[in-house]
């Protein structure tokens, strides 16, 4: 399994968005994210380049949204 994050999708309001996805592939991650967004009324297509793989091989801190616009 891989961990991905995506902060390049359109939300309900014009502010930052962020999602974490656990999946076995990029294609599965896209499907899971699109399904979850659809369930929230946010139908859209996610492209592979919108996802970033999180390397679980070493400790790290990732800031998904720091409020800086």
C-alpha positions as CSV (number, residue, x, y, z in Angstrom):
1,X,0.0,0.0,0.0
2,X,1.1,3.6,-0.7
3,X,0.1,6.8,0.9
4,X,-0.7,9.8,-1.4
5,X,-1.8,13.3,-0.8
6,X,-3.6,15.7,-3.0
7,X,-4.1,19.4,-2.5
8,X,-5.0,20.3,-6.0
9,X,-8.7,19.7,-6.2
10,X,-11.6,22.1,-6.1
11,X,-13.5,22.3,-2.7
12,X,-16.8,23.9,-1.8
13,X,-15.2,27.2,-1.0
14,X,-12.3,29.1,-2.7
15,X,-9.8,28.0,0.0
16,X,-7.1,25.3,0.1
17,X,-8.0,21.7,0.0
18,X,-6.2,18.6,1.1
19,X,-6.8,14.8,1.1
20,X,-4.8,11.8,2.2
21,X,-5.4,8.5,0.2
22,X,-4.2,5.0,1.1
23,X,-4.1,2.8,-2.0
24,X,-2.2,0.1,-3.8
25,X,-1.7,2.2,-6.9
26,X,-2.1,5.7,-8.4
27,X,-5.1,4.5,-10.3
28,X,-6.8,3.1,-7.2
29,X,-6.0,6.3,-5.3
30,X,-7.6,8.4,-8.1
31,X,-10.7,6.2,-8.0
32,X,-11.0,6.4,-4.3
33,X,-10.6,10.2,-4.2
34,X,-13.0,10.8,-7.0
35,X,-15.6,8.6,-5.3
36,X,-15.2,10.4,-2.0
37,X,-15.3,13.8,-3.7
38,X,-18.5,12.8,-5.6
39,X,-20.1,11.7,-2.3
40,X,-19.6,15.3,-1.1
41,X,-21.0,16.9,-4.2
42,X,-17.6,17.7,-5.6
43,X,-17.6,15.7,-8.9
44,X,-14.4,16.2,-10.8
45,X,-11.6,14.3,-12.6
46,X,-8.3,13.8,-10.8
47,X,-5.1,13.4,-12.9
48,X,-2.1,11.4,-11.7
49,X,0.1,14.6,-11.6
50,X,-2.3,16.0,-8.9
51,X,-1.2,13.2,-6.5
52,X,2.0,13.1,-4.5
53,X,3.4,9.9,-3.1
54,X,4.4,10.1,0.6
55,X,7.6,8.2,1.2
56,X,7.0,6.1,4.3
57,X,10.6,4.9,4.4
58,X,11.8,7.7,6.7
59,X,10.4,10.1,9.3
60,X,9.2,13.4,8.0
61,X,6.6,16.1,8.6
62,X,4.5,17.3,5.7
63,X,2.5,20.5,6.0
64,X,-0.6,20.1,3.9
65,X,-2.0,23.6,4.4
66,X,-0.3,26.3,6.4
67,X,-2.9,29.0,5.7
68,X,-0.6,31.1,3.5
69,X,-2.5,32.2,0.4
